[in-house]
Amino acid sequence: MVEHAEGLGAILAAVADPTRRAIIDRLAQGPRRVTDLAAPFRMSLNAVSKHIKILESAGLVHRSRLGREHTLHLTAQPLSHIAIWANRYTRYWSARLDTLEDFFTPSDELP
């Protein structure tokens, strides 16, 4: 469980940043060369590379090299760990919403 928790922490930290989420969104459309991936961002290639390294460390991005060209591929499977973790709270939120619904639902037993 500790290994899973550490992995989940790295994944959550990686997707916490909007630039990294934008990179994931672009890679969800298909593999991209690093330079093409960096083009729309208003930051240096070095800064984008740092974001990519964090995504790689979390296991969300895989890099392939052909000569000097680096292509990135999305590895979406680790994102399922977030869904599994968040889903554990479904029962909690369902109960809370049921309580809220009971509060706002008119009662037939008015005097």
C-alpha positions in Angstrom: 0.0 0.0 0.0 2.9 2.4 0.7 4.2 1.9 -2.8 0.8 2.6 -4.3 0.4 5.7 -2.0 3.8 7.1 -3.1 2.9 6.5 -6.8 -0.4 8.2 -6.3 1.3 11.2 -4.7 3.6 11.5 -7.7 0.7 11.3 -10.1 -1.3 13.8 -8.2 1.6 16.2 -8.0 2.3 15.8 -11.7 -1.3 16.6 -12.7 -1.6 19.4 -10.1 0.1 21.9 -12.5 -1.9 23.4 -15.4 1.0 23.2 -17.8 1.5 19.5 -17.2 -2.3 18.9 -17.6 -2.1 20.8 -20.9 0.8 18.6 -22.0 -1.2 15.5 -21.1 -4.2 16.8 -23.1 -2.0 17.4 -26.1 -0.5 13.9 -25.8 -3.9 12.4 -25.5 -4.4 13.4 -29.2 -1.3 11.4 -30.2 2.5 11.3 -29.9 4.3 14.6 -30.2 7.9 15.6 -30.7 9.2 17.6 -27.7 9.7 20.7 -29.8 6.2 20.5 -31.2 4.7 19.9 -27.8 6.6 23.0 -26.4 5.6 25.3 -29.2 2.3 26.7 -27.8 3.7 27.4 -24.3 5.0 30.8 -23.5 8.1 29.4 -21.7 11.5 28.2 -22.7 12.1 24.7 -24.1 14.1 24.0 -20.9 11.1 24.9 -18.7 8.8 22.6 -20.7 11.4 19.9 -20.5 11.3 20.1 -16.7 7.6 19.6 -16.8 8.0 16.7 -19.1 10.5 15.1 -16.7 8.0 15.3 -13.8 5.4 13.6 -16.0 8.0 10.9 -16.9 8.8 10.4 -13.3 5.1 9.9 -12.5 4.9 7.3 -15.3 2.5 9.4 -17.3 4.8 10.0 -20.3 7.1 7.7 -22.2 9.9 9.1 -24.4 11.2 7.4 -27.5 14.3 8.6 -29.3 15.2 8.3 -32.9 18.5 10.0 -33.5 18.3 13.5 -32.1 14.5 13.5 -32.2 12.6 12.8 -29.0 8.9 11.8 -29.3 6.6 11.7 -26.3 3.7 9.3 -25.8 1.0 9.4 -23.2 0.8 6.5 -20.7 -2.7 7.1 -19.3 -2.9 4.0 -17.1 -1.4 5.7 -14.0 -4.3 8.2 -14.2 -6.6 5.3 -13.2 -5.0 5.4 -9.7 -6.6 8.8 -9.2 -10.0 7.5 -10.2 -9.7 4.5 -7.9 -8.6 6.7 -5.0 -11.4 9.3 -5.6 -14.0 6.6 -6.1 -13.5 5.4 -2.5 -15.3 8.6 -1.4 -18.4 8.0 -3.5 -20.3 6.5 -0.6 -19.4 9.5 1.5 -20.6 12.0 -1.0 -23.7 10.0 -1.8 -24.7 10.0 1.8 -24.0 13.7 2.1 -26.1 14.5 -1.0 -28.9 12.3 0.3 -28.9 14.3 3.6 -29.0 17.5 1.6 -31.9 16.2 -0.6 -33.8 15.2 2.6 -33.4 18.7 3.9 -34.8 20.4 0.8 -37.5 17.8 0.0 -40.9 19.0 1.4 -42.4 16.7 4.0 -45.9 15.3 3.7 -46.3 15.5 7.4 -46.8 19.2 7.9 -49.3 20.2 10.6 
